[in-house]
């Protein structure tokens, strides 16, 4: 009988999903969490003359999605190692 070597937990897909998640979390922080909005949900940057709205929270959705994909891939590999 030949022994199969188990696949590594951090495969290329897991690393890519984690990297994408980190990038989206950084954008989410920079555009939403790190900004003080007024009561109308807007922030005006006078230096750059840019108005940012609180709709930038949507950057958190792909961040969480990519993180869930990475966790699902890791969980699948752990499940296959168990059995």
C-alpha positions in Angstrom: 0.0 0.0 0.0 1.3 3.4 -0.8 1.0 6.2 1.7 -0.4 9.4 0.4 1.2 12.6 1.6 -1.4 15.0 3.0 -1.9 18.2 1.1 -0.5 21.3 2.9 -3.0 23.5 4.7 -1.7 26.7 3.2 -2.1 25.9 -0.5 -1.9 28.5 -3.2 -5.7 29.1 -3.1 -5.7 29.7 0.6 -2.8 32.1 0.4 -4.5 34.0 -2.5 -7.8 34.2 -0.6 -6.1 35.4 2.6 -4.1 38.0 0.6 -7.2 39.3 -1.1 -9.0 39.4 2.2 -6.2 41.5 3.7 -6.3 43.9 0.8 -10.1 44.3 1.1 -9.8 44.7 4.9 -7.2 47.4 4.4 -9.4 49.3 1.9 -12.4 48.9 4.2 -10.4 50.4 7.1 -9.0 53.2 5.0 -12.3 54.2 3.4 -14.8 53.4 6.2 -13.5 52.6 9.7 -10.7 55.2 9.7 -13.0 58.2 8.7 -15.2 60.4 10.9 -18.5 60.9 9.2 -20.9 63.7 10.0 -24.6 63.2 10.8 -25.5 63.0 7.1 -23.0 60.1 6.6 -20.5 62.2 4.7 -16.9 63.2 5.2 -15.2 66.1 3.3 -11.4 66.1 2.9 -10.5 69.7 2.2 -6.9 68.9 1.3 -7.9 66.4 -1.5 -11.3 68.0 -2.0 -13.0 64.6 -1.9 -16.3 63.7 -0.3 -16.5 60.2 1.2 -19.9 58.7 2.1 -20.6 56.0 4.6 -21.6 53.6 1.8 -17.9 52.6 1.8 -18.9 49.8 4.3 -19.4 47.5 1.3 -15.7 47.0 1.1 -16.1 44.8 4.1 -18.2 42.3 2.2 -15.5 41.0 -0.2 -13.1 41.1 2.8 -15.3 38.8 4.8 -16.1 36.7 1.7 -12.5 36.0 0.9 -11.8 35.2 4.5 -14.7 32.7 4.5 -13.3 31.1 1.4 -9.9 30.7 3.0 -11.4 29.2 6.1 -13.6 26.8 4.1 -10.6 25.6 2.2 -8.6 25.0 5.4 -11.6 23.3 7.0 -12.0 21.0 4.0 -8.4 20.0 4.1 -8.5 19.3 7.8 -11.7 17.3 7.3 -10.0 15.2 4.6 -7.0 14.6 6.8 -9.2 13.3 9.6 -10.8 10.6 7.5 
